[in-house]
Amino acid sequence: MSVDAGKVGATVGFSVTDTATNTESGACTAPDGKFGTLEAYPLFDHFTFDVYDTSVGDRYVGGGDAYHPVGYCYNHWAN
């Protein structure tokens, strides 16, 4: 069974077919004689949804997940 992406988007509150590109930069200072590492991880809001076939009543036919990017988390350390 196919599910209309527009209906899923209306349910979770954002377009589930759009793409997003973001460029991040950052810096960390390491003490003399050490190597520094900086990592960035994307953060997402996670939404779950259920799908019902209304042509035969409200029969549950499955579900899914949608992830919406909301920012980044940074970690840094020196070795």
N, CA, C and O atoms as a Maestro MAE file, in Angstrom:
{
 s_m_m2io_version
 :::
 2.0.0
}

f_m_ct {
 s_m_title
 :::
 protein
 m_atom[316] {
  # First column is atom index #
  i_m_mmod_type
  r_m_x_coord
  r_m_y_coord
  r_m_z_coord
  i_m_residue_number
  s_m_chain_name
  s_m_pdb_residue_name
  s_m_pdb_atom_name
  i_m_atomic_number
  :::
  1 25 0.853 -1.167 0.000 1 A "MET " " N  " 7
  2 3 0.000 0.000 0.000 1 A "MET " " CA " 6
  3 2 0.895 1.225 0.000 1 A "MET " " C  " 6
  4 15 1.879 1.282 0.737 1 A "MET " " O  " 8
  5 25 0.558 2.196 -0.817 2 A "SER " " N  " 7
  6 3 1.328 3.433 -0.827 2 A "SER " " CA " 6
  7 2 0.665 4.453 0.093 2 A "SER " " C  " 6
  8 15 -0.546 4.428 0.313 2 A "SER " " O  " 8
  9 25 1.483 5.338 0.617 3 A "VAL " " N  " 7
  10 3 1.011 6.379 1.522 3 A "VAL " " CA " 6
  11 2 1.355 7.726 0.903 3 A "VAL " " C  " 6
  12 15 2.480 7.929 0.445 3 A "VAL " " O  " 8
  13 25 0.406 8.639 0.884 4 A "ASP " " N  " 7
  14 3 0.619 9.965 0.326 4 A "ASP " " CA " 6
  15 2 1.568 10.760 1.224 4 A "ASP " " C  " 6
  16 15 1.272 10.985 2.398 4 A "ASP " " O  " 8
  17 25 2.710 11.186 0.671 5 A "ALA " " N  " 7
  18 3 3.715 11.921 1.455 5 A "ALA " " CA " 6
  19 2 3.147 13.218 2.009 5 A "ALA " " C  " 6
  20 15 3.536 13.638 3.099 5 A "ALA " " O  " 8
  21 25 2.244 13.856 1.294 6 A "GLY " " N  " 7
  22 3 1.633 15.088 1.783 6 A "GLY " " CA " 6
  23 2 0.813 14.868 3.039 6 A "GLY " " C  " 6
  24 15 0.796 15.712 3.935 6 A "GLY " " O  " 8
  25 25 0.127 13.724 3.104 7 A "LYS " " N  " 7
  26 3 -0.659 13.415 4.299 7 A "LYS " " CA " 6
  27 2 0.243 13.102 5.489 7 A "LYS " " C  " 6
  28 15 -0.055 13.484 6.621 7 A "LYS " " O  " 8
  29 25 1.344 12.406 5.227 8 A "VAL " " N  " 7
  30 3 2.297 12.144 6.311 8 A "VAL " " CA " 6
  31 2 2.884 13.465 6.800 8 A "VAL " " C  " 6
  32 15 2.991 13.689 8.005 8 A "VAL " " O  " 8
  33 25 3.263 14.334 5.874 9 A "GLY " " N  " 7
  34 3 3.813 15.634 6.242 9 A "GLY " " CA " 6
  35 2 2.828 16.460 7.057 9 A "GLY " " C  " 6
  36 15 3.220 17.125 8.017 9 A "GLY " " O  " 8
  37 25 1.554 16.422 6.682 10 A "ALA " " N  " 7
  38 3 0.540 17.166 7.440 10 A "ALA " " CA " 6
  39 2 0.401 16.612 8.850 10 A "ALA " " C  " 6
  40 15 0.122 17.356 9.790 10 A "ALA " " O  " 8
  41 25 0.593 15.320 8.997 11 A "THR " " N  " 7
  42 3 0.474 14.688 10.315 11 A "THR " " CA " 6
  43 2 1.653 15.032 11.220 11 A "THR " " C  " 6
  44 15 1.459 15.354 12.392 11 A "THR " " O  " 8
  45 25 2.881 14.966 10.682 12 A "VAL " " N  " 7
  46 3 4.062 15.205 11.518 12 A "VAL " " CA " 6
  47 2 4.453 16.684 11.577 12 A "VAL " " C  " 6
  48 15 5.254 17.071 12.428 12 A "VAL " " O  " 8
  49 25 3.899 17.519 10.683 13 A "GLY " " N  " 7
  50 3 4.123 18.954 10.766 13 A "GLY " " CA " 6
  51 2 5.263 19.507 9.927 13 A "GLY " " C  " 6
  52 15 5.652 20.659 10.117 13 A "GLY " " O  " 8
  53 25 5.815 18.714 8.995 14 A "PHE " " N  " 7
  54 3 6.854 19.206 8.092 14 A "PHE " " CA " 6
  55 2 6.856 18.351 6.837 14 A "PHE " " C  " 6
  56 15 6.343 17.232 6.842 14 A "PHE " " O  " 8
  57 25 7.434 18.875 5.760 15 A "SER " " N  " 7
  58 3 7.507 18.132 4.505 15 A "SER " " CA " 6
  59 2 8.464 16.949 4.666 15 A "SER " " C  " 6
  60 15 9.604 17.121 5.095 15 A "SER " " O  " 8
  61 25 8.000 15.761 4.324 16 A "VAL " " N  " 7
  62 3 8.856 14.578 4.442 16 A "VAL " " CA " 6
  63 2 9.585 14.280 3.138 16 A "VAL " " C  " 6
  64 15 10.316 13.293 3.055 16 A "VAL " " O  " 8
  65 25 9.398 15.118 2.116 17 A "THR " " N  " 7
  66 3 10.092 14.913 0.848 17 A "THR " " CA " 6
  67 2 11.167 15.960 0.585 17 A "THR " " C  " 6
  68 15 11.971 15.793 -0.332 17 A "THR " " O  " 8
  69 25 11.201 17.038 1.372 18 A "ASP " " N  " 7
  70 3 12.230 18.064 1.199 18 A "ASP " " CA " 6
  71 2 13.589 17.522 1.624 18 A "ASP " " C  " 6
  72 15 13.678 16.620 2.457 18 A "ASP " " O  " 8
  73 25 14.628 18.075 1.052 19 A "THR " " N  " 7
  74 3 15.982 17.761 1.490 19 A "THR " " CA " 6
  75 2 16.582 19.017 2.118 19 A "THR " " C  " 6
  76 15 16.177 20.138 1.810 19 A "THR " " O  " 8
  77 25 17.536 18.810 2.986 20 A "ALA " " N  " 7
  78 3 18.193 19.933 3.656 20 A "ALA " " CA " 6
  79 2 19.701 19.734 3.589 20 A "ALA " " C  " 6
  80 15 20.209 18.628 3.776 20 A "ALA " " O  " 8
  81 25 20.389 20.809 3.322 21 A "THR " " N  " 7
  82 3 21.851 20.793 3.319 21 A "THR " " CA " 6
  83 2 22.325 21.915 4.232 21 A "THR " " C  " 6
  84 15 21.835 23.042 4.162 21 A "THR " " O  " 8
  85 25 23.279 21.589 5.083 22 A "ASN " " N  " 7
  86 3 23.810 22.592 5.993 22 A "ASN " " CA " 6
  87 2 25.311 22.405 6.096 22 A "ASN " " C  " 6
  88 15 25.797 21.275 6.151 22 A "ASN " " O  " 8
  89 25 26.031 23.482 6.123 23 A "THR " " N  " 7
  90 3 27.479 23.439 6.297 23 A "THR " " CA " 6
  91 2 27.802 24.035 7.659 23 A "THR " " C  " 6
  92 15 27.377 25.144 7.982 23 A "THR " " O  " 8
  93 25 28.542 23.302 8.435 24 A "GLU " " N  " 7
  94 3 28.938 23.749 9.763 24 A "GLU " " CA " 6
  95 2 30.455 23.837 9.818 24 A "GLU " " C  " 6
  96 15 31.154 23.086 9.138 24 A "GLU " " O  " 8
  97 25 30.950 24.745 10.620 25 A "SER " " N  " 7
  98 3 32.391 24.815 10.856 25 A "SER " " CA " 6
  99 2 32.607 25.123 12.323 25 A "SER " " C  " 6
  100 15 31.741 25.691 12.987 25 A "SER " " O  " 8
  101 25 33.748 24.749 12.809 26 A "GLY " " N  " 7
  102 3 34.057 25.007 14.206 26 A "GLY " " CA " 6
  103 2 35.544 24.860 14.440 26 A "GLY " " C  " 6
  104 15 36.287 24.436 13.555 26 A "GLY " " O  " 8
  105 25 35.962 25.207 15.619 27 A "ALA " " N  " 7
  106 3 37.376 25.118 15.967 27 A "ALA " " CA " 6
  107 2 37.503 24.817 17.447 27 A "ALA " " C  " 6
  108 15 36.653 25.192 18.254 27 A "ALA " " O  " 8
  109 25 38.575 24.137 17.783 28 A "CYS " " N  " 7
  110 3 38.917 23.937 19.189 28 A "CYS " " CA " 6
  111 2 40.426 24.100 19.323 28 A "CYS " " C  " 6
  112 15 41.178 23.827 18.387 28 A "CYS " " O  " 8
  113 25 40.844 24.533 20.462 29 A "THR " " N  " 7
  114 3 42.264 24.754 20.703 29 A "THR " " CA " 6
  115 2 42.803 23.619 21.547 29 A "THR " " C  " 6
  116 15 42.228 23.268 22.578 29 A "THR " " O  " 8
  117 25 43.908 23.049 21.103 30 A "ALA " " N  " 7
  118 3 44.571 21.980 21.848 30 A "ALA " " CA " 6
  119 2 45.842 22.541 22.492 30 A "ALA " " C  " 6
  120 15 46.513 23.391 21.906 30 A "ALA " " O  " 8
  121 25 46.165 22.070 23.683 31 A "PRO " " N  " 7
  122 3 47.407 22.516 24.324 31 A "PRO " " CA " 6
  123 2 48.632 22.154 23.482 31 A "PRO " " C  " 6
  124 15 48.580 21.238 22.661 31 A "PRO " " O  " 8
  125 25 49.725 22.874 23.690 32 A "ASP " " N  " 7
  126 3 50.961 22.571 22.967 32 A "ASP " " CA " 6
  127 2 51.332 21.107 23.149 32 A "ASP " " C  " 6
  128 15 51.269 20.567 24.254 32 A "ASP " " O  " 8
  129 25 51.718 20.475 22.048 33 A "GLY " " N  " 7
  130 3 52.140 19.082 22.076 33 A "GLY " " CA " 6
  131 2 50.987 18.088 22.036 33 A "GLY " " C  " 6
  132 15 51.223 16.883 22.122 33 A "GLY " " O  " 8
  133 25 49.753 18.551 21.911 34 A "LYS " " N  " 7
  134 3 48.580 17.666 21.864 34 A "LYS " " CA " 6
  135 2 47.879 17.823 20.520 34 A "LYS " " C  " 6
  136 15 48.052 18.824 19.826 34 A "LYS " " O  " 8
  137 25 47.093 16.827 20.172 35 A "PHE " " N  " 7
  138 3 46.246 16.890 18.987 35 A "PHE " " CA " 6
  139 2 44.810 17.107 19.434 35 A "PHE " " C  " 6
  140 15 44.356 16.499 20.403 35 A "PHE " " O  " 8
  141 25 44.107 17.962 18.737 36 A "GLY " " N  " 7
  142 3 42.706 18.223 19.059 36 A "GLY " " CA " 6
  143 2 41.783 17.539 18.068 36 A "GLY " " C  " 6
  144 15 42.114 17.397 16.890 36 A "GLY " " O  " 8
  145 25 40.633 17.120 18.547 37 A "THR " " N  " 7
  146 3 39.609 16.510 17.710 37 A "THR " " CA " 6
  147 2 38.296 17.238 17.947 37 A "THR " " C  " 6
  148 15 37.915 17.499 19.088 37 A "THR " " O  " 8
  149 25 37.613 17.559 16.867 38 A "LEU " " N  " 7
  150 3 36.299 18.187 16.929 38 A "LEU " " CA " 6
  151 2 35.354 17.354 16.081 38 A "LEU " " C  " 6
  152 15 35.623 17.115 14.904 38 A "LEU " " O  " 8
  153 25 34.249 16.909 16.666 39 A "GLU " " N  " 7
  154 3 33.252 16.125 15.948 39 A "GLU " " CA " 6
  155 2 31.907 16.845 15.999 39 A "GLU " " C  " 6
  156 15 31.576 17.489 16.994 39 A "GLU " " O  " 8
  157 25 31.143 16.732 14.927 40 A "ALA " " N  " 7
  158 3 29.790 17.298 14.880 40 A "ALA " " CA " 6
  159 2 28.822 16.183 14.506 40 A "ALA " " C  " 6
  160 15 29.082 15.407 13.587 40 A "ALA " " O  " 8
  161 25 27.707 16.108 15.222 41 A "TYR " " N  " 7
  162 3 26.675 15.107 14.975 41 A "TYR " " CA " 6
  163 2 25.353 15.814 14.709 41 A "TYR " " C  " 6
  164 15 24.994 16.736 15.441 41 A "TYR " " O  " 8
  165 25 24.624 15.403 13.680 42 A "PRO " " N  " 7
  166 3 23.317 16.028 13.454 42 A "PRO " " CA " 6
  167 2 22.314 15.583 14.517 42 A "PRO " " C  " 6
  168 15 22.347 14.447 14.990 42 A "PRO " " O  " 8
  169 25 21.426 16.503 14.880 43 A "LEU " " N  " 7
  170 3 20.344 16.201 15.817 43 A "LEU " " CA " 6
  171 2 19.026 16.212 15.055 43 A "LEU " " C  " 6
  172 15 18.812 17.059 14.188 43 A "LEU " " O  " 8
  173 25 18.149 15.276 15.376 44 A "PHE " " N  " 7
  174 3 16.868 15.144 14.700 44 A "PHE " " CA " 6
  175 2 15.735 15.040 15.713 44 A "PHE " " C  " 6
  176 15 15.897 14.440 16.776 44 A "PHE " " O  " 8
  177 25 14.588 15.625 15.381 45 A "ASP " " N  " 7
  178 3 13.347 15.295 16.067 45 A "ASP " " CA " 6
  179 2 12.829 14.026 15.403 45 A "ASP " " C  " 6
  180 15 12.852 13.907 14.178 45 A "ASP " " O  " 8
  181 25 12.364 13.082 16.209 46 A "HIS " " N  " 7
  182 3 11.883 11.798 15.700 46 A "HIS " " CA " 6
  183 2 10.377 11.726 15.895 46 A "HIS " " C  " 6
  184 15 9.878 11.928 17.002 46 A "HIS " " O  " 8
  185 25 9.658 11.439 14.820 47 A "PHE " " N  " 7
  186 3 8.211 11.308 14.854 47 A "PHE " " CA " 6
  187 2 7.821 9.919 14.364 47 A "PHE " " C  " 6
  188 15 8.412 9.408 13.413 47 A "PHE " " O  " 8
  189 25 6.848 9.318 14.996 48 A "THR " " N  " 7
  190 3 6.285 8.057 14.516 48 A "THR " " CA " 6
  191 2 4.852 8.325 14.065 48 A "THR " " C  " 6
  192 15 4.182 9.218 14.584 48 A "THR " " O  " 8
  193 25 4.395 7.541 13.097 49 A "PHE " " N  " 7
  194 3 3.025 7.703 12.622 49 A "PHE " " CA " 6
  195 2 2.434 6.345 12.286 49 A "PHE " " C  " 6
  196 15 3.152 5.393 11.979 49 A "PHE " " O  " 8
  197 25 1.117 6.276 12.352 50 A "ASP " " N  " 7
  198 3 0.374 5.067 12.009 50 A "ASP " " CA " 6
  199 2 -0.404 5.316 10.724 50 A "ASP " " C  " 6
  200 15 -0.818 6.441 10.444 50 A "ASP " " O  " 8
  201 25 -0.599 4.255 9.948 51 A "VAL " " N  " 7
  202 3 -1.333 4.347 8.694 51 A "VAL " " CA " 6
  203 2 -2.571 3.459 8.794 51 A "VAL " " C  " 6
  204 15 -2.492 2.293 9.181 51 A "VAL " " O  " 8
  205 25 -3.712 4.039 8.438 52 A "TYR " " N  " 7
  206 3 -4.985 3.323 8.466 52 A "TYR " " CA " 6
  207 2 -5.610 3.351 7.080 52 A "TYR " " C  " 6
  208 15 -5.534 4.360 6.378 52 A "TYR " " O  " 8
  209 25 -6.224 2.248 6.691 53 A "ASP " " N  " 7
  210 3 -6.971 2.156 5.437 53 A "ASP " " CA " 6
  211 2 -8.412 2.518 5.742 53 A "ASP " " C  " 6
  212 15 -9.145 1.725 6.333 53 A "ASP " " O  " 8
  213 25 -8.824 3.723 5.336 54 A "THR " " N  " 7
  214 3 -10.179 4.182 5.645 54 A "THR " " CA " 6
  215 2 -11.199 3.695 4.622 54 A "THR " " C  " 6
  216 15 -12.396 3.922 4.799 54 A "THR " " O  " 8
  217 25 -10.750 3.026 3.548 55 A "SER " " N  " 7
  218 3 -11.700 2.515 2.557 55 A "SER " " CA " 6
  219 2 -12.466 1.307 3.077 55 A "SER " " C  " 6
  220 15 -13.514 0.953 2.536 55 A "SER " " O  " 8
  221 25 -11.948 0.674 4.124 56 A "VAL " " N  " 7
  222 3 -12.623 -0.491 4.721 56 A "VAL " " CA " 6
  223 2 -12.806 -0.263 6.222 56 A "VAL " " C  " 6
  224 15 -12.631 -1.187 7.017 56 A "VAL " " O  " 8
  225 25 -13.149 0.936 6.600 57 A "GLY " " N  " 7
  226 3 -13.216 1.279 8.020 57 A "GLY " " CA " 6
  227 2 -11.905 1.911 8.428 57 A "GLY " " C  " 6
  228 15 -11.247 2.565 7.619 57 A "GLY " " O  " 8
  229 25 -11.535 1.725 9.641 58 A "ASP " " N  " 7
  230 3 -10.253 2.255 10.115 58 A "ASP " " CA " 6
  231 2 -9.300 1.114 10.409 58 A "ASP " " C  " 6
  232 15 -8.869 0.930 11.547 58 A "ASP " " O  " 8
  233 25 -8.972 0.343 9.374 59 A "ARG " " N  " 7
  234 3 -8.092 -0.818 9.543 59 A "ARG " " CA " 6
  235 2 -6.635 -0.369 9.554 59 A "ARG " " C  " 6
  236 15 -6.170 0.270 8.611 59 A "ARG " " O  " 8
  237 25 -5.918 -0.703 10.623 60 A "TYR " " N  " 7
  238 3 -4.495 -0.373 10.755 60 A "TYR " " CA " 6
  239 2 -3.711 -1.201 9.743 60 A "TYR " " C  " 6
  240 15 -3.864 -2.421 9.685 60 A "TYR " " O  " 8
  241 25 -2.860 -0.535 8.934 61 A "VAL " " N  " 7
  242 3 -2.079 -1.255 7.921 61 A "VAL " " CA " 6
  243 2 -0.575 -1.091 8.097 61 A "VAL " " C  " 6
  244 15 0.200 -1.711 7.368 61 A "VAL " " O  " 8
  245 25 -0.152 -0.276 9.042 62 A "GLY " " N  " 7
  246 3 1.285 -0.123 9.258 62 A "GLY " " CA " 6
  247 2 1.612 1.211 9.886 62 A "GLY " " C  " 6
  248 15 0.739 1.940 10.356 62 A "GLY " " O  " 8
  249 25 2.884 1.503 9.877 63 A "GLY " " N  " 7
  250 3 3.351 2.751 10.465 63 A "GLY " " CA " 6
  251 2 4.732 3.074 9.939 63 A "GLY " " C  " 6
  252 15 5.282 2.359 9.101 63 A "GLY " " O  " 8
  253 25 5.272 4.144 10.437 64 A "GLY " " N  " 7
  254 3 6.595 4.538 9.990 64 A "GLY " " CA " 6
  255 2 7.213 5.580 10.896 64 A "GLY " " C  " 6
  256 15 6.662 5.934 11.939 64 A "GLY " " O  " 8
  257 25 8.366 6.063 10.475 65 A "ASP " " N  " 7
  258 3 9.143 7.049 11.220 65 A "ASP " " CA " 6
  259 2 9.510 8.193 10.288 65 A "ASP " " C  " 6
  260 15 9.740 7.987 9.096 65 A "ASP " " O  " 8
  261 25 9.562 9.386 10.833 66 A "ALA " " N  " 7
  262 3 10.025 10.560 10.100 66 A "ALA " " CA " 6
  263 2 11.009 11.305 10.995 66 A "ALA " " C  " 6
  264 15 10.778 11.459 12.195 66 A "ALA " " O  " 8
  265 25 12.108 11.764 10.401 67 A "TYR " " N  " 7
  266 3 13.149 12.479 11.138 67 A "TYR " " CA " 6
  267 2 13.286 13.886 10.571 67 A "TYR " " C  " 6
  268 15 13.389 14.061 9.357 67 A "TYR " " O  " 8
  269 25 13.288 14.883 11.441 68 A "HIS " " N  " 7
  270 3 13.383 16.282 11.028 68 A "HIS " " CA " 6
  271 2 14.655 16.876 11.627 68 A "HIS " " C  " 6
  272 15 14.809 16.885 12.848 68 A "HIS " " O  " 8
  273 25 15.581 17.378 10.781 69 A "PRO " " N  " 7
  274 3 16.834 17.932 11.319 69 A "PRO " " CA " 6
  275 2 16.578 19.220 12.103 69 A "PRO " " C  " 6
  276 15 15.837 20.093 11.653 69 A "PRO " " O  " 8
  277 25 17.203 19.328 13.289 70 A "VAL " " N  " 7
  278 3 16.992 20.502 14.134 70 A "VAL " " CA " 6
  279 2 18.287 21.177 14.573 70 A "VAL " " C  " 6
  280 15 18.230 22.258 15.159 70 A "VAL " " O  " 8
  281 25 19.440 20.591 14.317 71 A "GLY " " N  " 7
  282 3 20.692 21.227 14.730 71 A "GLY " " CA " 6
  283 2 21.836 20.246 14.778 71 A "GLY " " C  " 6
  284 15 21.790 19.178 14.169 71 A "GLY " " O  " 8
  285 25 22.872 20.629 15.521 72 A "TYR " " N  " 7
  286 3 24.083 19.822 15.637 72 A "TYR " " CA " 6
  287 2 24.540 19.779 17.077 72 A "TYR " " C  " 6
  288 15 24.270 20.698 17.851 72 A "TYR " " O  " 8
  289 25 25.225 18.724 17.432 73 A "CYS " " N  " 7
  290 3 25.865 18.570 18.721 73 A "CYS " " CA " 6
  291 2 27.369 18.455 18.457 73 A "CYS " " C  " 6
  292 15 27.790 17.765 17.528 73 A "CYS " " O  " 8
  293 25 28.164 19.126 19.267 74 A "TYR " " N  " 7
  294 3 29.613 19.126 19.062 74 A "TYR " " CA " 6
  295 2 30.319 18.500 20.256 74 A "TYR " " C  " 6
  296 15 29.929 18.711 21.404 74 A "TYR " " O  " 8
  297 25 31.353 17.736 19.975 75 A "ASN " " N  " 7
  298 3 32.255 17.184 20.984 75 A "ASN " " CA " 6
  299 2 33.674 17.572 20.607 75 A "ASN " " C  " 6
  300 15 34.026 17.560 19.427 75 A "ASN " " O  " 8
  301 25 34.498 17.919 21.599 76 A "HIS " " N  " 7
  302 3 35.911 18.175 21.294 76 A "HIS " " CA " 6
  303 2 36.752 17.715 22.482 76 A "HIS " " C  " 6
  304 15 36.320 17.728 23.634 76 A "HIS " " O  " 8
  305 25 37.959 17.314 22.147 77 A "TRP " " N  " 7
  306 3 38.911 16.879 23.173 77 A "TRP " " CA " 6
  307 2 40.320 16.946 22.615 77 A "TRP " " C  " 6
  308 15 40.517 17.086 21.408 77 A "TRP " " O  " 8
  309 25 41.280 16.848 23.488 78 A "ALA " " N  " 7
  310 3 42.698 16.865 23.096 78 A "ALA " " CA " 6
  311 2 43.349 15.583 23.574 78 A "ALA " " C  " 6
  312 15 43.073 15.103 24.673 78 A "ALA " " O  " 8
  313 25 44.228 15.026 22.725 79 A "ASN " " N  " 7
  314 3 44.991 13.801 23.051 79 A "ASN " " CA " 6
  315 2 46.451 14.152 23.226 79 A "ASN " " C  " 6
  316 15 47.268 13.274 23.503 79 A "ASN " " O  " 8
  :::
 }
 m_bond[315] {
  # First column is bond index #
  i_m_from
  i_m_to
  i_m_order
  :::
  1 1 2 1
  2 2 3 1
  3 3 4 2
  4 3 5 1
  5 5 6 1
  6 6 7 1
  7 7 8 2
  8 7 9 1
  9 9 10 1
  10 10 11 1
  11 11 12 2
  12 11 13 1
  13 13 14 1
  14 14 15 1
  15 15 16 2
  16 15 17 1
  17 17 18 1
  18 18 19 1
  19 19 20 2
  20 19 21 1
  21 21 22 1
  22 22 23 1
  23 23 24 2
  24 23 25 1
  25 25 26 1
  26 26 27 1
  27 27 28 2
  28 27 29 1
  29 29 30 1
  30 30 31 1
  31 31 32 2
  32 31 33 1
  33 33 34 1
  34 34 35 1
  35 35 36 2
  36 35 37 1
  37 37 38 1
  38 38 39 1
  39 39 40 2
  40 39 41 1
  41 41 42 1
  42 42 43 1
  43 43 44 2
  44 43 45 1
  45 45 46 1
  46 46 47 1
  47 47 48 2
  48 47 49 1
  49 49 50 1
  50 50 51 1
  51 51 52 2
  52 51 53 1
  53 53 54 1
  54 54 55 1
  55 55 56 2
  56 55 57 1
  57 57 58 1
  58 58 59 1
  59 59 60 2
  60 59 61 1
  61 61 62 1
  62 62 63 1
  63 63 64 2
  64 63 65 1
  65 65 66 1
  66 66 67 1
  67 67 68 2
  68 67 69 1
  69 69 70 1
  70 70 71 1
  71 71 72 2
  72 71 73 1
  73 73 74 1
  74 74 75 1
  75 75 76 2
  76 75 77 1
  77 77 78 1
  78 78 79 1
  79 79 80 2
  80 79 81 1
  81 81 82 1
  82 82 83 1
  83 83 84 2
  84 83 85 1
  85 85 86 1
  86 86 87 1
  87 87 88 2
  88 87 89 1
  89 89 90 1
  90 90 91 1
  91 91 92 2
  92 91 93 1
  93 93 94 1
  94 94 95 1
  95 95 96 2
  96 95 97 1
  97 97 98 1
  98 98 99 1
  99 99 100 2
  100 99 101 1
  101 101 102 1
  102 102 103 1
  103 103 104 2
  104 103 105 1
  105 105 106 1
  106 106 107 1
  107 107 108 2
  108 107 109 1
  109 109 110 1
  110 110 111 1
  111 111 112 2
  112 111 113 1
  113 113 114 1
  114 114 115 1
  115 115 116 2
  116 115 117 1
  117 117 118 1
  118 118 119 1
  119 119 120 2
  120 119 121 1
  121 121 122 1
  122 122 123 1
  123 123 124 2
  124 123 125 1
  125 125 126 1
  126 126 127 1
  127 127 128 2
  128 127 129 1
  129 129 130 1
  130 130 131 1
  131 131 132 2
  132 131 133 1
  133 133 134 1
  134 134 135 1
  135 135 136 2
  136 135 137 1
  137 137 138 1
  138 138 139 1
  139 139 140 2
  140 139 141 1
  141 141 142 1
  142 142 143 1
  143 143 144 2
  144 143 145 1
  145 145 146 1
  146 146 147 1
  147 147 148 2
  148 147 149 1
  149 149 150 1
  150 150 151 1
  151 151 152 2
  152 151 153 1
  153 153 154 1
  154 154 155 1
  155 155 156 2
  156 155 157 1
  157 157 158 1
  158 158 159 1
  159 159 160 2
  160 159 161 1
  161 161 162 1
  162 162 163 1
  163 163 164 2
  164 163 165 1
  165 165 166 1
  166 166 167 1
  167 167 168 2
  168 167 169 1
  169 169 170 1
  170 170 171 1
  171 171 172 2
  172 171 173 1
  173 173 174 1
  174 174 175 1
  175 175 176 2
  176 175 177 1
  177 177 178 1
  178 178 179 1
  179 179 180 2
  180 179 181 1
  181 181 182 1
  182 182 183 1
  183 183 184 2
  184 183 185 1
  185 185 186 1
  186 186 187 1
  187 187 188 2
  188 187 189 1
  189 189 190 1
  190 190 191 1
  191 191 192 2
  192 191 193 1
  193 193 194 1
  194 194 195 1
  195 195 196 2
  196 195 197 1
  197 197 198 1
  198 198 199 1
  199 199 200 2
  200 199 201 1
  201 201 202 1
  202 202 203 1
  203 203 204 2
  204 203 205 1
  205 205 206 1
  206 206 207 1
  207 207 208 2
  208 207 209 1
  209 209 210 1
  210 210 211 1
  211 211 212 2
  212 211 213 1
  213 213 214 1
  214 214 215 1
  215 215 216 2
  216 215 217 1
  217 217 218 1
  218 218 219 1
  219 219 220 2
  220 219 221 1
  221 221 222 1
  222 222 223 1
  223 223 224 2
  224 223 225 1
  225 225 226 1
  226 226 227 1
  227 227 228 2
  228 227 229 1
  229 229 230 1
  230 230 231 1
  231 231 232 2
  232 231 233 1
  233 233 234 1
  234 234 235 1
  235 235 236 2
  236 235 237 1
  237 237 238 1
  238 238 239 1
  239 239 240 2
  240 239 241 1
  241 241 242 1
  242 242 243 1
  243 243 244 2
  244 243 245 1
  245 245 246 1
  246 246 247 1
  247 247 248 2
  248 247 249 1
  249 249 250 1
  250 250 251 1
  251 251 252 2
  252 251 253 1
  253 253 254 1
  254 254 255 1
  255 255 256 2
  256 255 257 1
  257 257 258 1
  258 258 259 1
  259 259 260 2
  260 259 261 1
  261 261 262 1
  262 262 263 1
  263 263 264 2
  264 263 265 1
  265 265 266 1
  266 266 267 1
  267 267 268 2
  268 267 269 1
  269 269 270 1
  270 270 271 1
  271 271 272 2
  272 271 273 1
  273 273 274 1
  274 274 275 1
  275 275 276 2
  276 275 277 1
  277 277 278 1
  278 278 279 1
  279 279 280 2
  280 279 281 1
  281 281 282 1
  282 282 283 1
  283 283 284 2
  284 283 285 1
  285 285 286 1
  286 286 287 1
  287 287 288 2
  288 287 289 1
  289 289 290 1
  290 290 291 1
  291 291 292 2
  292 291 293 1
  293 293 294 1
  294 294 295 1
  295 295 296 2
  296 295 297 1
  297 297 298 1
  298 298 299 1
  299 299 300 2
  300 299 301 1
  301 301 302 1
  302 302 303 1
  303 303 304 2
  304 303 305 1
  305 305 306 1
  306 306 307 1
  307 307 308 2
  308 307 309 1
  309 309 310 1
  310 310 311 1
  311 311 312 2
  312 311 313 1
  313 313 314 1
  314 314 315 1
  315 315 316 2
  :::
 }
}
